Amino acid sequence: MTGLPRFSWLWLGLALSLSTLACATDVGGGSPGAGGSQAGSGQSGTAGTTGAAGTTGAAGTTGAAGTTGAAGTTGSAGTTGAAGSVSTAGTTGTGGSAAGGTTGSAGRGGTTGTGGTAGTTGAGGRGGTTGSAGTTGRGGTTGSAGASGTTGTAGTTGSGGSGGGEVNLNGRKALLVVDNPSSLDNGEVILQETLVNRGMIVTVGASTGPATLATGQNVVIVSSSAGSGDFVPIYKDVAVPMIVFGNSAYSNLGWITSSSGKGSVASTTLVSLGDANAALDSDVMSGVGFKMILDSRSTSLYWGTPGPSGIKVASIMGQSTQLVEFAYEKGAALPTGTAPARRVGFGVKIDSIQDVTVEAFKLLMSAVEWTAGP
């Protein structure tokens, strides 16, 4: 063979190489597995039998889809409370996502791949929060019924027609006769204000008249400042009830038996009630001595002795004929003439009103009610 030409040797080598390649054993690749492949290396054998193809790896099992999370239960609406806010319904829960398992990649001639891991089941959705019920508003407290008032006891009708308790003087009219209407003294001002506070309408007039000032009045009240020579001729016979302060005009008015039937005593002197007369006595206790003027004021009390038909209201204590207050009913006989209307003599100077005792004030207001009242 050493004698072959160089070209023949080349041809022989090429033929042997092709024969060897044709007989080489082919080891098949592993079946494609999920998640990867392994390539088998065929081993060269002399004219080896062609290796069987490797079995194809089974595809990785597809992970089951995660179960869809149940939707959260819808929260019930909160019950509407009285005067409360309506609660918002609960939010619907979100369904859980379920990711499927990853499919294994086909292997190249390798060992069967491991199946893909099953997908994790999706978490169930959260239930919606139940709305809170609104708070019921509180009802208002029922007010307690007021206690029924007790019916007042009816006043007993007193003699002279005055009922028990204070007489209603609202709208009644009084003429206050003074010496100088443009310059009232303290007592006149106090009396005027007292009458106004009782609801009376007060007119101030001069002692010189005219007499028509008394028309339509319910009472004429003559101040002790008015001179008897001025007012007596003008007002003596007016058919309107009258109260006169002091005693300087008693004789001219014909209210006492004689000019000597009057006098004065110190204001510290005790007096007491005389004839029982509910309308004029007020609630002053009978049979007990009391003062008309406070001890802080030094002045006088003035008395007079009326005729037989005179009502003896209050006298100097122990001197029943010396009346600090007396009265005549309408039509009663006077020592001179007849009373055209009720008449009252009140033996205190008007400028002492600010210093009278409680008893004296009650007697004065009873006299006003008896003359000016209904």
C-alpha positions, 0 to 999 in steps of 0.5 A, a space after each residue: 500500500 506504500 506504493 499507492 500514489 499520494 492522491 490515492 491515500 487521500 481518497 482512501 482516508 476520506 472514504 474511511 472517515 465517511 464510513 466511520 461517521 455513518 456507523 457512529 452511535 447516536 444517543 437520543 436526547 432526553 424527553 423535554 421536561 418541564 422547567 428545563 432539558 438535559 442533552 444526551 451526548 451520543 457515544 461514538 461506536 464502531 458502526 454502532 446501531 443508531 440510538 433510539 430517539 429519546 422519549 419526549 419529556 412530558 410537559 409540566 402540568 399546568 397549575 390549577 387556577 386559584 379558586 376565585 375568592 368569594 366576594 365580601 358580603 355587602 354590609 347591611 345598611 345601619 338602621 336609621 336612628 331617630 335623629 341619627 345619621 344613616 350609616 354607609 353600607 359596607 364595601 364589597 370585598 375584592 375577590 382573590 386573584 389565583 395565578 396559574 402554575 408556570 408551564 414547564 419548558 420543553 427539555 432538549 433530550 433531557 430527563 423529564 422535567 418536574 411538573 410546574 408547582 400548582 398555583 396558590 389559591 387566591 385569598 378570599 376577599 374580605 367581607 365588607 364592614 357592617 355599618 353601625 346603626 344610627 344613635 336614636 335621638 333622646 325624646 324631650 322630657 315632659 314638663 311637669 304640670 303646674 300645681 292648681 292654684 288654690 281658690 282665694 277666700 272671698 272677702 266678707 262685705 264690710 259695713 259701708 259696702 267695702 269688701 274684704 281686702 284691698 279695694 280696686 281703685 284703678 281709674 278712680 279720680 281724685 281732686 287734691 285741693 291745695 293752697 298752691 298747685 304750683 308748689 306742693 309740699 312733701 306731704 302733698 307730693 307723697 299723697 299724690 304719688 300714693 294715689 297714683 300707685 293705687 291706679 287713681 287719676 289725680 288732679 291738683 286744684 287750688 283752694 279757690 276753685 272753681 267748684 266745677 273742678 269737683 265735677 266727675 271726681 270720685 273724691 275731693 281731698 282737701 290738704 291742711 294747707 288750704 285755708 278754710 276761708 277759701 275752700 269751704 264756700 266753694 266745696 262745702 256742698 259738692 255732692 262728691 265724697 270728701 276727706 279733710 286733713 286737720 281740723 281748722 275747717 270743721 266748724 265752717 263745714 258744720 261737722 262739729 257741734 260748736 267751735 269749741 268742739 275741737 283741739 289738739 294733743 301731742 303726736 305721742 298721744 295714744 289713740 284707739 278705735 271707736 265704733 266698729 266699722 270694717 270699711 274704715 277700721 282696716 285691720 287695725 286691732 281694736 281695744 289697743 292703743 297705738 300712735 298715729 305719728 312716729 316718735 322721730 317726728 314731733 308734731 300734733 294730732 287734731 281732734 273734733 267732736 262730731 254730731 250724734 250721727 257721726 261714725 267714731 273711727 279713732 279717738 284719743 285713748 280714754 277720750 271717746 268724744 275727741 275723735 282724731 278720725 270720724 266720718 259721716 255717711 251720705 245723707 247723715 244729719 250734720 250738726 248743721 245741715 245734711 251730708 251731700 255725700 260721704 265725709 271724713 275728718 282726718 286729724 293729721 296735718 298733711 305734711 306729716 304723712 311721711 312720718 305716719 305709723 303703719 296703723 295711721 296709714 292703713 286708716 288713711 287708705 281705708 278712708 280713701 277706699 271708703 270715699 272713692 271706691 266703687 
